[in-house]
Amino acid sequence: MLNNLRKRDRYEMYYLSQVEQGKKRDGVYALGQYIPMSVDKARRVIDQIRGRSY
């Protein structure tokens, strides 16, 4: 059953199961697909959000 799900859906199911078991970890998960920008530019933006210098 899990093999038929998209990667994001599998991750969400795993995350929710961890929350139910009390093993929630702090963090953020984001998914971006088909974004019309270069990989290098996206990395620069993400690094700025993280507070790193580029």
PDB file of N, CA, C and O in Angstrom:
ATOM      1  N   MET A   1       0.819  -1.192   0.000  1.00  0.00           N
ATOM      2  CA  MET A   1       0.000   0.000   0.000  1.00  0.00           C
ATOM      3  C   MET A   1       0.867   1.263   0.000  1.00  0.00           C
ATOM      4  O   MET A   1       0.591   2.206  -0.741  1.00  0.00           O
ATOM      5  N   LEU A   2       1.919   1.280   0.835  1.00  0.00           N
ATOM      6  CA  LEU A   2       2.740   2.481   0.934  1.00  0.00           C
ATOM      7  C   LEU A   2       3.511   2.767  -0.343  1.00  0.00           C
ATOM      8  O   LEU A   2       3.844   3.920  -0.618  1.00  0.00           O
ATOM      9  N   ASN A   3       3.798   1.738  -1.126  1.00  0.00           N
ATOM     10  CA  ASN A   3       4.557   1.955  -2.356  1.00  0.00           C
ATOM     11  C   ASN A   3       3.754   2.721  -3.393  1.00  0.00           C
ATOM     12  O   ASN A   3       4.344   3.341  -4.278  1.00  0.00           O
ATOM     13  N   ASN A   4       2.446   2.699  -3.316  1.00  0.00           N
ATOM     14  CA  ASN A   4       1.602   3.378  -4.290  1.00  0.00           C
ATOM     15  C   ASN A   4       1.414   4.859  -3.967  1.00  0.00           C
ATOM     16  O   ASN A   4       0.888   5.607  -4.792  1.00  0.00           O
ATOM     17  N   LEU A   5       1.830   5.284  -2.797  1.00  0.00           N
ATOM     18  CA  LEU A   5       1.650   6.672  -2.394  1.00  0.00           C
ATOM     19  C   LEU A   5       2.819   7.527  -2.860  1.00  0.00           C
ATOM     20  O   LEU A   5       3.929   7.034  -3.060  1.00  0.00           O
ATOM     21  N   ARG A   6       2.550   8.804  -3.026  1.00  0.00           N
ATOM     22  CA  ARG A   6       3.620   9.733  -3.366  1.00  0.00           C
ATOM     23  C   ARG A   6       4.550   9.894  -2.174  1.00  0.00           C
ATOM     24  O   ARG A   6       4.172   9.617  -1.036  1.00  0.00           O
ATOM     25  N   LYS A   7       5.765  10.340  -2.444  1.00  0.00           N
ATOM     26  CA  LYS A   7       6.762  10.488  -1.391  1.00  0.00           C
ATOM     27  C   LYS A   7       6.256  11.398  -0.281  1.00  0.00           C
ATOM     28  O   LYS A   7       6.442  11.102   0.900  1.00  0.00           O
ATOM     29  N   ARG A   8       5.618  12.500  -0.653  1.00  0.00           N
ATOM     30  CA  ARG A   8       5.108  13.438   0.349  1.00  0.00           C
ATOM     31  C   ARG A   8       4.055  12.769   1.225  1.00  0.00           C
ATOM     32  O   ARG A   8       4.043  12.964   2.440  1.00  0.00           O
ATOM     33  N   ASP A   9       3.175  11.985   0.616  1.00  0.00           N
ATOM     34  CA  ASP A   9       2.133  11.319   1.388  1.00  0.00           C
ATOM     35  C   ASP A   9       2.725  10.289   2.348  1.00  0.00           C
ATOM     36  O   ASP A   9       2.262  10.146   3.480  1.00  0.00           O
ATOM     37  N   ARG A  10       3.756   9.568   1.886  1.00  0.00           N
ATOM     38  CA  ARG A  10       4.410   8.602   2.772  1.00  0.00           C
ATOM     39  C   ARG A  10       5.044   9.320   3.954  1.00  0.00           C
ATOM     40  O   ARG A  10       4.963   8.851   5.089  1.00  0.00           O
ATOM     41  N   TYR A  11       5.681  10.468   3.684  1.00  0.00           N
ATOM     42  CA  TYR A  11       6.310  11.227   4.762  1.00  0.00           C
ATOM     43  C   TYR A  11       5.259  11.704   5.757  1.00  0.00           C
ATOM     44  O   TYR A  11       5.468  11.614   6.967  1.00  0.00           O
ATOM     45  N   GLU A  12       4.140  12.206   5.264  1.00  0.00           N
ATOM     46  CA  GLU A  12       3.089  12.696   6.158  1.00  0.00           C
ATOM     47  C   GLU A  12       2.547  11.569   7.024  1.00  0.00           C
ATOM     48  O   GLU A  12       2.310  11.763   8.216  1.00  0.00           O
ATOM     49  N   MET A  13       2.348  10.391   6.434  1.00  0.00           N
ATOM     50  CA  MET A  13       1.853   9.257   7.216  1.00  0.00           C
ATOM     51  C   MET A  13       2.862   8.869   8.293  1.00  0.00           C
ATOM     52  O   MET A  13       2.487   8.582   9.430  1.00  0.00           O
ATOM     53  N   TYR A  14       4.148   8.862   7.929  1.00  0.00           N
ATOM     54  CA  TYR A  14       5.191   8.534   8.902  1.00  0.00           C
ATOM     55  C   TYR A  14       5.216   9.571  10.022  1.00  0.00           C
ATOM     56  O   TYR A  14       5.280   9.218  11.200  1.00  0.00           O
ATOM     57  N   TYR A  15       5.167  10.836   9.657  1.00  0.00           N
ATOM     58  CA  TYR A  15       5.216  11.915  10.645  1.00  0.00           C
ATOM     59  C   TYR A  15       4.033  11.818  11.604  1.00  0.00           C
ATOM     60  O   TYR A  15       4.203  11.935  12.818  1.00  0.00           O
ATOM     61  N   LEU A  16       2.843  11.607  11.065  1.00  0.00           N
ATOM     62  CA  LEU A  16       1.664  11.514  11.924  1.00  0.00           C
ATOM     63  C   LEU A  16       1.747  10.313  12.853  1.00  0.00           C
ATOM     64  O   LEU A  16       1.314  10.395  14.002  1.00  0.00           O
ATOM     65  N   SER A  17       2.294   9.200  12.379  1.00  0.00           N
ATOM     66  CA  SER A  17       2.440   8.034  13.246  1.00  0.00           C
ATOM     67  C   SER A  17       3.428   8.322  14.375  1.00  0.00           C
ATOM     68  O   SER A  17       3.243   7.847  15.496  1.00  0.00           O
ATOM     69  N   GLN A  18       4.477   9.100  14.086  1.00  0.00           N
ATOM     70  CA  GLN A  18       5.442   9.462  15.124  1.00  0.00           C
ATOM     71  C   GLN A  18       4.807  10.392  16.159  1.00  0.00           C
ATOM     72  O   GLN A  18       5.086  10.285  17.353  1.00  0.00           O
ATOM     73  N   VAL A  19       3.962  11.295  15.697  1.00  0.00           N
ATOM     74  CA  VAL A  19       3.283  12.212  16.613  1.00  0.00           C
ATOM     75  C   VAL A  19       2.365  11.429  17.542  1.00  0.00           C
ATOM     76  O   VAL A  19       2.305  11.703  18.741  1.00  0.00           O
ATOM     77  N   GLU A  20       1.652  10.452  16.985  1.00  0.00           N
ATOM     78  CA  GLU A  20       0.748   9.651  17.805  1.00  0.00           C
ATOM     79  C   GLU A  20       1.506   8.865  18.867  1.00  0.00           C
ATOM     80  O   GLU A  20       0.989   8.629  19.959  1.00  0.00           O
ATOM     81  N   GLN A  21       2.731   8.460  18.547  1.00  0.00           N
ATOM     82  CA  GLN A  21       3.527   7.682  19.494  1.00  0.00           C
ATOM     83  C   GLN A  21       4.303   8.572  20.461  1.00  0.00           C
ATOM     84  O   GLN A  21       5.012   8.071  21.334  1.00  0.00           O
ATOM     85  N   GLY A  22       4.174   9.869  20.312  1.00  0.00           N
ATOM     86  CA  GLY A  22       4.868  10.788  21.199  1.00  0.00           C
ATOM     87  C   GLY A  22       6.321  11.004  20.838  1.00  0.00           C
ATOM     88  O   GLY A  22       7.101  11.475  21.666  1.00  0.00           O
ATOM     89  N   LYS A  23       6.698  10.668  19.613  1.00  0.00           N
ATOM     90  CA  LYS A  23       8.087  10.811  19.177  1.00  0.00           C
ATOM     91  C   LYS A  23       8.257  11.987  18.232  1.00  0.00           C
ATOM     92  O   LYS A  23       9.127  11.983  17.362  1.00  0.00           O
ATOM     93  N   LYS A  24       7.425  12.980  18.414  1.00  0.00           N
ATOM     94  CA  LYS A  24       7.482  14.129  17.513  1.00  0.00           C
ATOM     95  C   LYS A  24       8.826  14.825  17.632  1.00  0.00           C
ATOM     96  O   LYS A  24       9.323  15.054  18.734  1.00  0.00           O
ATOM     97  N   ARG A  25       9.406  15.156  16.497  1.00  0.00           N
ATOM     98  CA  ARG A  25      10.663  15.887  16.513  1.00  0.00           C
ATOM     99  C   ARG A  25      10.419  17.281  15.963  1.00  0.00           C
ATOM    100  O   ARG A  25       9.549  17.490  15.117  1.00  0.00           O
ATOM    101  N   ASP A  26      11.189  18.213  16.449  1.00  0.00           N
ATOM    102  CA  ASP A  26      11.053  19.583  15.981  1.00  0.00           C
ATOM    103  C   ASP A  26      11.665  19.704  14.599  1.00  0.00           C
ATOM    104  O   ASP A  26      12.714  19.123  14.322  1.00  0.00           O
ATOM    105  N   GLY A  27      11.025  20.439  13.755  1.00  0.00           N
ATOM    106  CA  GLY A  27      11.572  20.650  12.427  1.00  0.00           C
ATOM    107  C   GLY A  27      10.498  21.095  11.466  1.00  0.00           C
ATOM    108  O   GLY A  27       9.319  21.204  11.803  1.00  0.00           O
ATOM    109  N   VAL A  28      10.945  21.343  10.279  1.00  0.00           N
ATOM    110  CA  VAL A  28      10.056  21.825   9.232  1.00  0.00           C
ATOM    111  C   VAL A  28      10.280  20.981   7.995  1.00  0.00           C
ATOM    112  O   VAL A  28      11.402  20.568   7.702  1.00  0.00           O
ATOM    113  N   TYR A  29       9.215  20.733   7.280  1.00  0.00           N
ATOM    114  CA  TYR A  29       9.299  19.989   6.035  1.00  0.00           C
ATOM    115  C   TYR A  29       8.601  20.803   4.966  1.00  0.00           C
ATOM    116  O   TYR A  29       7.456  21.221   5.136  1.00  0.00           O
ATOM    117  N   ALA A  30       9.288  21.024   3.880  1.00  0.00           N
ATOM    118  CA  ALA A  30       8.705  21.789   2.775  1.00  0.00           C
ATOM    119  C   ALA A  30       9.020  21.086   1.468  1.00  0.00           C
ATOM    120  O   ALA A  30      10.077  20.475   1.314  1.00  0.00           O
ATOM    121  N   LEU A  31       8.105  21.180   0.544  1.00  0.00           N
ATOM    122  CA  LEU A  31       8.281  20.550  -0.757  1.00  0.00           C
ATOM    123  C   LEU A  31       7.935  21.558  -1.832  1.00  0.00           C
ATOM    124  O   LEU A  31       6.863  22.163  -1.805  1.00  0.00           O
ATOM    125  N   GLY A  32       8.830  21.737  -2.765  1.00  0.00           N
ATOM    126  CA  GLY A  32       8.583  22.634  -3.890  1.00  0.00           C
ATOM    127  C   GLY A  32       8.864  21.906  -5.188  1.00  0.00           C
ATOM    128  O   GLY A  32       9.958  21.377  -5.383  1.00  0.00           O
ATOM    129  N   GLN A  33       7.909  21.876  -6.053  1.00  0.00           N
ATOM    130  CA  GLN A  33       8.085  21.211  -7.339  1.00  0.00           C
ATOM    131  C   GLN A  33       7.764  22.191  -8.452  1.00  0.00           C
ATOM    132  O   GLN A  33       6.881  23.039  -8.327  1.00  0.00           O
ATOM    133  N   TYR A  34       8.502  22.055  -9.541  1.00  0.00           N
ATOM    134  CA  TYR A  34       8.268  22.838 -10.758  1.00  0.00           C
ATOM    135  C   TYR A  34       8.357  24.341 -10.492  1.00  0.00           C
ATOM    136  O   TYR A  34       7.511  25.113 -10.942  1.00  0.00           O
ATOM    137  N   ILE A  35       9.383  24.740  -9.761  1.00  0.00           N
ATOM    138  CA  ILE A  35       9.611  26.152  -9.477  1.00  0.00           C
ATOM    139  C   ILE A  35      10.517  26.704 -10.571  1.00  0.00           C
ATOM    140  O   ILE A  35      11.616  26.188 -10.772  1.00  0.00           O
ATOM    141  N   PRO A  36      10.082  27.738 -11.281  1.00  0.00           N
ATOM    142  CA  PRO A  36      10.869  28.244 -12.417  1.00  0.00           C
ATOM    143  C   PRO A  36      12.037  29.130 -11.975  1.00  0.00           C
ATOM    144  O   PRO A  36      12.014  30.346 -12.167  1.00  0.00           O
ATOM    145  N   MET A  37      13.055  28.506 -11.381  1.00  0.00           N
ATOM    146  CA  MET A  37      14.244  29.253 -10.972  1.00  0.00           C
ATOM    147  C   MET A  37      15.409  28.269 -10.948  1.00  0.00           C
ATOM    148  O   MET A  37      15.215  27.061 -10.812  1.00  0.00           O
ATOM    149  N   SER A  38      16.606  28.797 -11.081  1.00  0.00           N
ATOM    150  CA  SER A  38      17.780  27.926 -11.096  1.00  0.00           C
ATOM    151  C   SER A  38      18.010  27.319  -9.713  1.00  0.00           C
ATOM    152  O   SER A  38      17.581  27.860  -8.694  1.00  0.00           O
ATOM    153  N   VAL A  39      18.692  26.193  -9.712  1.00  0.00           N
ATOM    154  CA  VAL A  39      18.978  25.508  -8.458  1.00  0.00           C
ATOM    155  C   VAL A  39      19.862  26.371  -7.562  1.00  0.00           C
ATOM    156  O   VAL A  39      19.655  26.442  -6.351  1.00  0.00           O
ATOM    157  N   ASP A  40      20.847  27.023  -8.169  1.00  0.00           N
ATOM    158  CA  ASP A  40      21.752  27.862  -7.379  1.00  0.00           C
ATOM    159  C   ASP A  40      21.011  29.024  -6.714  1.00  0.00           C
ATOM    160  O   ASP A  40      21.278  29.359  -5.560  1.00  0.00           O
ATOM    161  N   LYS A  41      20.096  29.622  -7.439  1.00  0.00           N
ATOM    162  CA  LYS A  41      19.335  30.735  -6.863  1.00  0.00           C
ATOM    163  C   LYS A  41      18.440  30.237  -5.727  1.00  0.00           C
ATOM    164  O   LYS A  41      18.313  30.902  -4.699  1.00  0.00           O
ATOM    165  N   ALA A  42      17.827  29.080  -5.908  1.00  0.00           N
ATOM    166  CA  ALA A  42      16.979  28.518  -4.856  1.00  0.00           C
ATOM    167  C   ALA A  42      17.805  28.230  -3.609  1.00  0.00           C
ATOM    168  O   ALA A  42      17.356  28.494  -2.493  1.00  0.00           O
ATOM    169  N   ARG A  43      19.006  27.691  -3.790  1.00  0.00           N
ATOM    170  CA  ARG A  43      19.871  27.428  -2.640  1.00  0.00           C
ATOM    171  C   ARG A  43      20.254  28.717  -1.918  1.00  0.00           C
ATOM    172  O   ARG A  43      20.314  28.748  -0.688  1.00  0.00           O
ATOM    173  N   ARG A  44      20.511  29.774  -2.677  1.00  0.00           N
ATOM    174  CA  ARG A  44      20.856  31.058  -2.056  1.00  0.00           C
ATOM    175  C   ARG A  44      19.698  31.578  -1.211  1.00  0.00           C
ATOM    176  O   ARG A  44      19.908  32.074  -0.104  1.00  0.00           O
ATOM    177  N   VAL A  45      18.494  31.467  -1.725  1.00  0.00           N
ATOM    178  CA  VAL A  45      17.313  31.927  -0.985  1.00  0.00           C
ATOM    179  C   VAL A  45      17.129  31.097   0.279  1.00  0.00           C
ATOM    180  O   VAL A  45      16.869  31.644   1.351  1.00  0.00           O
ATOM    181  N   ILE A  46      17.264  29.788   0.156  1.00  0.00           N
ATOM    182  CA  ILE A  46      17.094  28.907   1.315  1.00  0.00           C
ATOM    183  C   ILE A  46      18.161  29.188   2.364  1.00  0.00           C
ATOM    184  O   ILE A  46      17.872  29.201   3.560  1.00  0.00           O
ATOM    185  N   ASP A  47      19.392  29.413   1.917  1.00  0.00           N
ATOM    186  CA  ASP A  47      20.456  29.734   2.868  1.00  0.00           C
ATOM    187  C   ASP A  47      20.190  31.056   3.579  1.00  0.00           C
ATOM    188  O   ASP A  47      20.498  31.191   4.764  1.00  0.00           O
ATOM    189  N   GLN A  48      19.626  32.024   2.879  1.00  0.00           N
ATOM    190  CA  GLN A  48      19.277  33.289   3.535  1.00  0.00           C
ATOM    191  C   GLN A  48      18.190  33.077   4.580  1.00  0.00           C
ATOM    192  O   GLN A  48      18.228  33.683   5.651  1.00  0.00           O
ATOM    193  N   ILE A  49      17.232  32.229   4.277  1.00  0.00           N
ATOM    194  CA  ILE A  49      16.171  31.932   5.244  1.00  0.00           C
ATOM    195  C   ILE A  49      16.768  31.263   6.476  1.00  0.00           C
ATOM    196  O   ILE A  49      16.352  31.543   7.600  1.00  0.00           O
ATOM    197  N   ARG A  50      17.740  30.380   6.267  1.00  0.00           N
ATOM    198  CA  ARG A  50      18.390  29.692   7.383  1.00  0.00           C
ATOM    199  C   ARG A  50      19.311  30.609   8.179  1.00  0.00           C
ATOM    200  O   ARG A  50      19.735  30.264   9.283  1.00  0.00           O
ATOM    201  N   GLY A  51      19.618  31.771   7.621  1.00  0.00           N
ATOM    202  CA  GLY A  51      20.482  32.708   8.321  1.00  0.00           C
ATOM    203  C   GLY A  51      21.943  32.578   7.963  1.00  0.00           C
ATOM    204  O   GLY A  51      22.796  33.179   8.616  1.00  0.00           O
ATOM    205  N   ARG A  52      22.245  31.809   6.943  1.00  0.00           N
ATOM    206  CA  ARG A  52      23.627  31.645   6.507  1.00  0.00           C
ATOM    207  C   ARG A  52      23.974  32.731   5.505  1.00  0.00           C
ATOM    208  O   ARG A  52      23.104  33.291   4.837  1.00  0.00           O
ATOM    209  N   SER A  53      25.253  33.011   5.417  1.00  0.00           N
ATOM    210  CA  SER A  53      25.672  33.976   4.403  1.00  0.00           C
ATOM    211  C   SER A  53      25.839  33.249   3.076  1.00  0.00           C
ATOM    212  O   SER A  53      26.122  32.051   3.044  1.00  0.00           O
ATOM    213  N   TYR A  54      25.667  33.954   2.027  1.00  0.00           N
ATOM    214  CA  TYR A  54      25.867  33.351   0.718  1.00  0.00           C
ATOM    215  C   TYR A  54      27.075  33.965   0.131  1.00  0.00           C
ATOM    216  O   TYR A  54      27.463  33.621  -0.986  1.00  0.00           O
TER     217      TYR A  54
END
